[in-house]
Amino acid sequence: MKKQLRKGELDELSKEIQRVFGVAQCFAGKKVELDEHVIIADGEQVFIKKNGLLLPTLRSLHKNCFLKKVSVDKGAIPFVCKGADVMRPGIVTFDAGIQKDELVAVVDAVHQKPLAVGKMMMGAQDAQVLDKGKVIENLHFVGDTYWKGEAT
């Protein structure tokens, strides 16, 4: 059931977005609703509240990717798009300064399009020296119910 957010709730949400992501999310003039744990602005899913985390949707990242990026090779893409955690052998590059537990956009190495939003299981500096193992927990991916617009 959708619930329109009031000004105070919008202010709190904007402060949380600024604190977590370092970006000013402007909801001015937009109708912002909460549907279960999905935040919708003018009919578009923009954030998800999942497992105590605030995640930007892939659709919003396609317009403005404000997360640090980890790029994967073409062999990893089908697995990431089916919800698999990201393994070290499939990673091509890391943006500088990525820390453990930081949310990142997993992008394809060629086109730099977001495929998933994940949580780093270790810092990029530690991950770069590995040959194998899980590096990113996949939280939201192309093809999941949020991407398809089925989840609320």
Steps between C-alpha positions, in 0.01 A plus 500: 500500500649830389534782749592852395788636707447821692746789503667388825540146369646634174744719691616197703536289187700774325732529803553123500581501126746787553664321796523155339580593140634856521253624242217744534187319387250756385139401545377859463179511301479122477236271637695259723339183629603201705363165383600241760878558478529663156531879471325632190544853360252606232419137427862381471665265751808690623606332826441172679517440874637146529661320794537830686678663205390777267581395143466705184313312230683405183252708302603811694871410464458473123410871506761608756749248634618661824643178648860392460535234231641152471516375142461135402594308187249354256531155656368628834206695358248211469570389857474851647172554311359184659586621851833328563746669730798646314809282504855634471591332169221689318605844623697716258534832689410673826448872551755644741434502872218245524465381860359187664118516534474784246221481243627487142360486149610185318539604135597320180860577403420596141195729525522599869124436544384406853411132531467475878525681829717316746665525838877457517605206713851650530676814389613529139864514604467158670292356216749600231764260633263201501482240223164354603211536746188707553557874499154660465164393642239551227201690644308625192558390141370526145219248474393496866148592608597866561646529150188344351280735702322210671626560854361756734 
